[in-house]
Amino acid sequence: MKSNTKKLTGTFYSIISNSYSPNFKVDYSFQYRYRSKAVSVFFKKELFFALVLLIVFQYVNIQYISLFNIDLLGDTEKERLGE
């Protein structure tokens, strides 16, 4: 059987870096400022909507407990009234 694999040539670094060489003449500070600002905005949105979900789920939980008269300590309404 004939193998269809190709033999990799070059040094180990050129193989794992895909022959990438950075260009240090370009000023990347603008990209850093823009990306860090974008990440912080994204993080704030995620935090806000996670808090909204927490509030909604807590509200549903409280409504469920009050609707079905579930006591979290385990005793029922009849035991509290002495019946």
C-alpha positions in Angstrom: 0.0 0.0 0.0 1.2 3.5 -0.8 1.1 6.1 2.0 -0.4 9.5 1.2 1.4 11.3 4.0 3.9 14.1 3.3 7.3 14.3 5.0 7.8 17.5 7.0 11.1 19.2 6.4 12.8 22.0 8.3 13.6 22.6 12.0 11.3 21.8 14.8 10.6 25.5 15.4 9.7 26.2 11.8 7.3 23.2 11.9 5.4 24.2 15.1 5.3 27.9 14.2 4.3 27.4 10.6 7.3 29.6 9.6 5.8 32.6 11.3 8.1 35.6 11.8 6.8 38.6 13.7 7.1 42.1 12.3 8.5 44.3 15.1 8.4 47.5 12.9 4.6 47.7 13.2 3.2 49.4 16.3 0.6 47.0 17.8 -0.3 49.2 20.8 -3.5 50.4 19.0 -4.6 46.8 18.6 -3.8 46.1 22.3 -5.9 49.0 23.5 -8.8 48.2 21.2 -8.8 44.5 22.1 -8.5 45.1 25.8 -11.4 47.6 25.7 -13.5 45.2 23.6 -12.8 42.3 26.0 -13.7 44.5 29.0 -17.0 45.5 27.4 -17.7 41.8 26.6 -17.0 40.8 30.2 -19.3 43.5 31.5 -22.1 42.4 29.3 -21.6 38.8 30.3 -21.6 39.7 34.0 -24.8 41.8 33.6 -26.7 39.1 31.8 -25.6 36.5 34.2 -26.9 38.6 37.1 -30.2 39.0 35.2 -30.5 35.2 34.7 -29.7 34.7 38.4 -32.5 37.2 39.4 -35.0 35.5 37.0 -34.2 32.0 38.3 -34.4 33.1 41.9 -37.8 34.7 41.2 -39.1 31.6 39.5 -37.8 29.5 42.5 -39.5 31.7 45.0 -42.8 31.6 43.0 -42.5 27.8 42.8 -41.9 27.5 46.6 -44.8 29.8 47.5 -47.2 28.2 44.9 -46.7 24.7 46.1 -46.3 25.6 49.8 -42.9 23.9 50.1 -41.1 24.7 53.3 -37.3 24.5 53.0 -36.9 23.2 56.6 -39.0 20.1 56.0 -42.1 20.6 58.3 -45.5 21.0 56.6 -48.2 23.5 57.2 -50.2 21.1 59.3 -47.3 20.4 61.7 -46.9 24.1 62.3 -50.5 24.6 63.1 -50.6 21.6 65.4 -53.1 19.5 63.5 
